[in-house]
């Protein structure tokens, strides 16, 4: 009986810890981050299309190369509530890229990971096809070279931090 109660208590503790961890999302590290798991987190586990927008970038907006002719951007709570000079670790910004006829062509993603790439804001970059297939990931030089122009805004074009 004691073993059964002890096992039950351990099970409850483990499930409670797992539940808390799921609310915060997986804690990717510089060693564990990868585009496939990141996609599972934001597209399947968290359903990013239910997230909010910054007021100044809400809805389907005109885009520019290398993104689509039209774009729609989403951000998780850490990114939405960020202030100061830099986004907090765990910030996730997703840009849906559309053709002129509003066909989704790809997703471009920035995810801030501690010690991932300190020389370039610690952003992990990912590019996905419309079906979620990984087209690029990591320290993508095309992304970094363009976004480096916004180094003083933590490499982001969408929204200026306050």
Backbone bond lengths (Angstrom), bond angles and torsions (degrees), N, CA, C in turn:
res aa  C-N    CA-C-N  psi(-1)  N-CA   C-N-CA  omega(-1)  CA-C   N-CA-C  phi
1 X - - - 1.447 - - 1.539 110.95 -
2 X 1.373 115.07 -42.59 1.471 118.62 179.53 1.529 110.96 -63.02
3 X 1.349 116.32 -38.69 1.463 119.83 179.32 1.519 110.38 -65.03
4 X 1.321 116.39 -39.73 1.465 120.29 -179.26 1.534 110.05 -65.50
5 X 1.320 117.48 -44.40 1.477 121.43 179.25 1.518 109.80 -66.19
6 X 1.326 116.10 -42.80 1.460 120.12 179.09 1.530 110.70 -61.61
7 X 1.318 115.98 -43.85 1.464 120.71 177.41 1.512 111.86 -63.03
8 X 1.321 116.39 -40.31 1.465 121.09 179.07 1.528 110.45 -64.04
9 X 1.312 116.56 -43.52 1.473 120.80 178.96 1.523 109.87 -63.24
10 X 1.317 117.58 -44.62 1.476 120.65 177.96 1.525 110.63 -60.21
11 X 1.322 116.31 -42.41 1.465 120.41 178.75 1.511 112.22 -61.11
12 X 1.337 116.67 -43.19 1.465 121.00 179.16 1.524 110.22 -63.72
13 X 1.335 116.82 -42.90 1.466 120.66 179.34 1.528 110.37 -61.76
14 X 1.325 117.74 -46.11 1.465 121.72 -179.96 1.524 110.23 -62.25
15 X 1.325 118.18 -46.40 1.465 120.90 179.38 1.521 111.74 -63.14
16 X 1.321 117.44 -37.10 1.469 120.81 177.88 1.522 110.30 -64.70
17 X 1.319 116.11 -45.35 1.471 120.07 178.76 1.518 110.10 -62.65
18 X 1.335 117.49 -44.12 1.460 120.56 179.66 1.523 110.66 -62.86
19 X 1.309 117.90 -39.76 1.464 121.32 178.85 1.510 111.42 -62.39
20 X 1.310 117.14 -42.49 1.467 120.55 178.48 1.520 110.38 -65.16
21 X 1.320 117.18 -41.42 1.458 120.17 -179.81 1.522 110.66 -64.47
22 X 1.339 118.31 -36.96 1.451 120.49 -179.23 1.514 111.34 -68.07
23 X 1.326 118.07 -33.16 1.456 119.82 178.07 1.520 110.99 -62.35
24 X 1.321 117.16 -35.91 1.455 121.24 -178.33 1.524 111.98 -88.00
25 X 1.299 117.28 -12.27 1.457 120.87 -176.52 1.513 110.14 84.28
26 X 1.303 117.04 164.96 1.458 119.70 -179.39 1.520 111.04 -65.00
27 X 1.294 115.45 143.70 1.466 120.43 179.79 1.524 108.44 -91.18
28 X 1.327 116.81 84.16 1.455 119.99 176.96 1.517 109.18 -66.90
29 X 1.295 115.24 143.01 1.459 120.73 174.40 1.527 107.78 -113.58
30 X 1.310 115.58 173.53 1.465 120.15 178.01 1.529 110.62 -60.07
31 X 1.329 117.37 -27.59 1.464 121.42 -179.37 1.527 112.79 -86.01
32 X 1.328 118.12 -24.91 1.470 119.88 -173.24 1.521 114.92 -105.88
33 X 1.314 118.22 -12.62 1.464 120.21 -176.56 1.528 110.79 -65.04
34 X 1.322 115.84 135.06 1.462 121.65 174.48 1.521 107.83 -154.42
35 X 1.300 116.29 153.38 1.458 121.34 -172.59 1.525 112.98 -65.91
36 X 1.310 117.60 -35.15 1.460 120.18 -178.75 1.526 111.47 -64.18
37 X 1.328 117.07 -49.54 1.473 120.35 179.05 1.521 111.35 -67.48
38 X 1.325 117.02 -35.58 1.454 120.21 177.52 1.528 110.28 -62.17
39 X 1.321 117.12 -44.01 1.465 120.96 178.22 1.525 110.81 -60.27
40 X 1.320 116.40 -45.65 1.469 119.59 177.87 1.521 110.18 -56.94
41 X 1.331 116.79 -42.14 1.457 120.41 -179.14 1.525 111.60 -62.56
42 X 1.334 118.23 -53.64 1.462 118.47 -171.92 1.523 113.84 -84.16
43 X 1.305 118.63 -31.55 1.466 120.11 -175.50 1.523 112.79 -90.82
44 X 1.318 116.60 -35.45 1.455 119.29 -175.45 1.523 112.55 -102.71
45 X 1.333 117.64 -49.67 1.460 120.59 -176.53 1.525 112.84 -77.10
46 X 1.333 117.39 -37.61 1.468 121.18 -173.74 1.518 113.67 -107.02
47 X 1.299 119.49 -11.64 1.461 123.51 -179.26 1.537 111.55 48.18
48 X 1.315 114.88 71.09 1.471 121.45 -173.69 1.532 113.65 -55.21
49 X 1.314 118.51 -24.99 1.470 119.51 -178.19 1.527 112.06 -69.19
50 X 1.314 116.96 -8.15 1.470 121.15 174.10 1.529 111.72 -91.06
51 X 1.333 116.90 -4.59 1.459 120.53 -178.40 1.525 110.36 -74.19
52 X 1.309 115.01 169.88 1.461 121.83 179.44 1.524 110.81 -91.55
53 X 1.322 113.72 176.52 1.458 122.50 177.94 1.526 108.08 -121.33
54 X 1.313 115.69 163.13 1.455 118.85 163.85 1.529 105.47 -75.53
55 X 1.314 117.71 144.60 1.470 120.99 -177.91 1.524 112.31 -57.48
56 X 1.334 117.30 -34.24 1.464 119.95 -175.88 1.527 113.82 -81.53
57 X 1.321 118.60 -2.46 1.470 120.88 177.86 1.528 111.52 -135.76
58 X 1.303 116.59 30.91 1.464 120.75 -176.82 1.523 111.94 -79.65
59 X 1.321 116.15 138.77 1.451 121.85 174.24 1.519 113.46 88.84
60 X 1.303 115.15 -171.27 1.456 122.98 -179.77 1.526 108.11 -84.00
61 X 1.324 116.20 119.13 1.461 121.85 -174.51 1.523 110.49 -122.36
62 X 1.317 115.62 161.74 1.462 120.82 175.84 1.521 108.97 -64.33
63 X 1.332 115.94 133.93 1.454 121.29 179.29 1.513 111.48 -108.02
64 X 1.316 115.05 -177.21 1.457 120.87 175.75 1.515 108.31 -149.26
65 X 1.337 115.93 159.45 1.460 121.38 -178.78 1.523 109.76 -58.76
66 X 1.309 116.45 143.24 1.459 129.12 7.54 1.525 113.52 -88.78
67 X 1.304 116.73 5.47 1.464 119.98 178.45 1.528 108.56 -81.75
68 X 1.290 117.49 -179.40 1.452 120.60 -176.30 1.516 114.01 -72.38
69 X 1.322 114.50 172.86 1.465 121.13 175.66 1.523 110.00 -62.35
70 X 1.331 115.03 -29.85 1.464 122.60 176.60 1.521 107.53 -130.31
71 X 1.328 116.11 147.94 1.467 120.58 179.15 1.524 110.01 -139.90
72 X 1.318 114.27 151.93 1.473 121.92 171.56 1.518 105.77 -133.48
73 X 1.326 116.74 131.14 1.463 121.09 -174.49 1.527 111.28 -116.54
74 X 1.315 114.04 144.70 1.460 122.34 177.34 1.519 108.37 -129.38
75 X 1.323 116.20 154.82 1.463 120.58 176.65 1.525 109.19 -144.01
76 X 1.328 115.54 144.76 1.459 118.79 176.58 1.530 109.94 -78.57
77 X 1.312 117.51 173.53 1.466 121.55 -175.43 1.527 113.97 -58.31
78 X 1.348 119.48 -44.27 1.469 117.42 177.95 1.529 112.74 -56.80
79 X 1.325 117.67 -39.50 1.463 120.29 179.10 1.520 111.17 -71.41
80 X 1.331 116.73 -42.85 1.469 120.44 -177.90 1.524 112.74 -63.29
81 X 1.305 116.55 -33.76 1.470 120.18 -174.92 1.526 112.57 -99.66
82 X 1.329 117.36 6.85 1.468 121.26 -177.85 1.525 111.14 -66.24
83 X 1.316 114.42 147.50 1.469 120.54 173.44 1.523 107.42 -148.21
84 X 1.303 116.04 168.77 1.460 119.69 -178.80 1.511 111.55 94.28
85 X 1.323 115.50 -145.64 1.467 121.13 -174.52 1.523 114.77 -94.89
86 X 1.326 117.71 -17.39 1.462 119.74 -174.27 1.523 110.67 -149.23
87 X 1.317 114.55 152.70 1.456 120.28 174.60 1.526 108.79 -73.21
88 X 1.319 117.99 146.95 1.468 119.54 178.14 1.530 110.94 -73.13
89 X 1.313 115.25 157.94 1.461 119.43 174.58 1.517 108.60 -60.77
90 X 1.321 115.35 141.89 1.457 120.81 -175.94 1.515 112.59 96.14
91 X 1.345 117.73 -7.69 1.468 120.49 176.91 1.523 109.01 -65.15
92 X 1.317 115.50 137.43 1.458 122.05 -177.60 1.521 108.39 -134.16
93 X 1.317 116.03 121.84 1.460 122.80 179.99 1.519 107.77 -120.99
94 X 1.319 115.78 124.71 1.459 121.58 -176.66 1.512 108.92 -120.72
95 X 1.322 115.81 129.63 1.460 121.18 178.17 1.524 108.33 -118.35
96 X 1.332 115.47 118.37 1.456 120.33 172.54 1.519 107.27 -82.23
97 X 1.318 117.01 130.86 1.459 123.41 -178.18 1.524 108.26 -107.75
98 X 1.338 117.26 127.61 1.461 122.21 -175.80 1.527 111.49 -121.66
99 X 1.327 115.09 149.81 1.460 122.15 170.35 1.526 108.01 -75.46
100 X 1.331 118.24 166.71 1.470 120.71 179.82 1.532 113.79 -55.55
101 X 1.339 116.89 -28.47 1.469 119.66 179.92 1.535 112.13 -86.52
102 X 1.327 118.03 12.32 1.469 127.51 179.71 1.533 114.05 69.31
103 X 1.324 117.13 22.94 1.461 120.99 171.90 1.527 107.96 -81.18
104 X 1.333 116.78 126.72 1.461 120.77 177.08 1.523 108.84 -64.71
105 X 1.334 116.83 127.22 1.465 120.59 -179.08 1.522 112.54 -108.50
106 X 1.325 117.81 -34.13 1.458 120.48 179.48 1.522 110.46 -167.07
107 X 1.318 114.47 170.01 1.462 122.79 172.14 1.517 107.31 -118.97
108 X 1.323 116.59 136.11 1.456 120.97 173.22 1.518 107.00 -119.18
109 X 1.334 115.58 135.05 1.464 120.49 -167.36 1.519 110.60 -134.10
110 X 1.333 114.68 142.13 1.464 123.06 171.34 1.523 106.71 -122.82
111 X 1.333 116.17 129.37 1.468 121.25 178.80 1.516 107.94 -133.58
112 X 1.317 116.99 124.23 1.471 121.67 -174.68 1.529 110.41 -87.73
113 X 1.337 115.17 119.52 1.466 122.06 -175.89 1.528 109.56 -126.01
114 X 1.315 116.28 125.21 1.467 121.43 -179.26 1.535 111.01 -54.15
115 X 1.333 116.16 129.61 1.464 124.54 175.90 1.528 114.32 63.39
116 X 1.334 117.20 18.03 1.467 118.88 179.54 1.526 111.36 -74.11
117 X 1.331 116.53 -48.17 1.463 121.22 -178.79 1.532 107.84 -154.23
118 X 1.337 116.75 72.45 1.467 120.58 -173.39 1.527 114.71 -55.30
119 X 1.307 118.03 -31.13 1.458 120.94 179.88 1.521 113.56 -70.58
120 X 1.327 116.54 -12.85 1.465 121.27 -178.41 1.527 111.69 -135.04
121 X 1.317 115.87 42.63 1.459 121.21 172.22 1.512 116.12 78.84
122 X 1.326 118.64 4.08 1.472 122.65 -178.79 1.525 113.07 64.00
123 X 1.325 117.64 26.84 1.465 120.64 178.02 1.518 110.40 -88.75
124 X 1.325 115.07 135.71 1.463 123.57 169.41 1.522 105.02 -99.02
125 X 1.314 117.35 129.63 1.463 122.90 -176.48 1.525 109.26 -108.19
126 X 1.325 116.40 142.91 1.459 119.80 176.82 1.519 109.93 -144.28
127 X 1.311 114.90 143.82 1.468 122.24 176.17 1.528 106.48 -125.94
128 X 1.329 115.49 129.64 1.465 121.65 -178.73 1.524 109.54 -124.78
129 X 1.317 115.60 145.90 1.452 119.79 170.51 1.524 108.81 -70.11
130 X 1.316 116.91 169.56 1.465 121.28 -179.38 1.528 112.07 -58.84
131 X 1.322 116.77 -25.31 1.463 121.56 179.66 1.524 113.04 -90.67
132 X 1.334 117.93 3.68 1.458 122.02 179.02 1.517 114.49 92.15
133 X 1.323 117.67 0.79 1.469 119.77 178.70 1.527 109.83 -69.02
134 X 1.313 115.94 139.81 1.471 121.22 -178.78 1.526 108.89 -76.06
135 X 1.344 115.50 122.75 1.465 121.53 177.75 1.522 112.06 -107.10
136 X 1.311 116.52 -18.28 1.458 121.32 178.56 1.515 108.86 -171.04
137 X 1.332 116.36 149.49 1.459 119.04 179.28 1.509 111.06 -159.32
138 X 1.315 114.33 156.65 1.457 120.83 173.65 1.507 113.53 98.55
139 X 1.299 115.22 -133.70 1.469 122.84 -178.84 1.520 107.85 -93.40
140 X 1.311 115.98 69.80 1.464 121.99 -175.03 1.527 108.51 -72.69
141 X 1.313 115.90 114.65 1.463 120.69 -173.50 1.525 113.39 -62.10
142 X 1.321 118.20 -35.98 1.457 119.89 177.77 1.522 111.63 -61.89
143 X 1.318 117.04 -41.01 1.464 121.53 178.28 1.530 110.35 -67.18
144 X 1.315 114.77 -49.45 1.463 120.04 -177.01 1.524 111.16 -61.85
145 X 1.334 117.54 -45.70 1.470 119.34 -176.21 1.525 111.31 -63.61
146 X 1.302 118.46 -35.82 1.462 120.94 178.34 1.535 110.92 -74.25
147 X 1.322 116.01 -49.39 1.467 120.42 -176.26 1.523 112.90 -70.87
148 X 1.324 117.63 -18.50 1.466 120.61 178.13 1.535 110.95 -58.65
149 X 1.321 117.26 -26.43 1.470 120.80 177.25 1.532 111.07 -62.49
150 X 1.338 116.60 -19.66 1.469 121.58 179.45 1.533 111.41 -110.09
151 X 1.305 116.08 29.40 1.470 122.01 179.05 1.527 111.18 -50.88
152 X 1.339 117.40 -40.81 1.465 121.30 -178.82 1.525 112.92 -70.70
153 X 1.321 116.83 -7.60 1.463 122.73 177.47 1.523 109.59 -118.91
154 X 1.328 115.40 30.95 1.460 123.64 -179.57 1.525 111.99 54.96
155 X 1.326 115.56 40.09 1.470 122.78 172.55 1.526 114.58 68.44
156 X 1.314 117.40 16.43 1.457 119.47 -177.83 1.531 111.29 -113.43
157 X 1.312 115.79 143.83 1.449 123.04 177.03 1.530 111.94 -100.75
158 X 1.299 116.84 -26.45 1.465 121.11 -169.55 1.514 115.27 -65.82
159 X 1.305 115.55 -44.41 1.459 118.93 -169.26 1.526 109.17 -149.02
160 X 1.319 115.65 129.94 1.467 119.79 177.52 1.522 109.76 -83.89
161 X 1.330 115.12 133.08 1.458 120.10 176.28 1.520 109.53 -70.85
162 X 1.310 115.15 152.17 1.485 120.20 178.82 1.499 110.30 -93.67
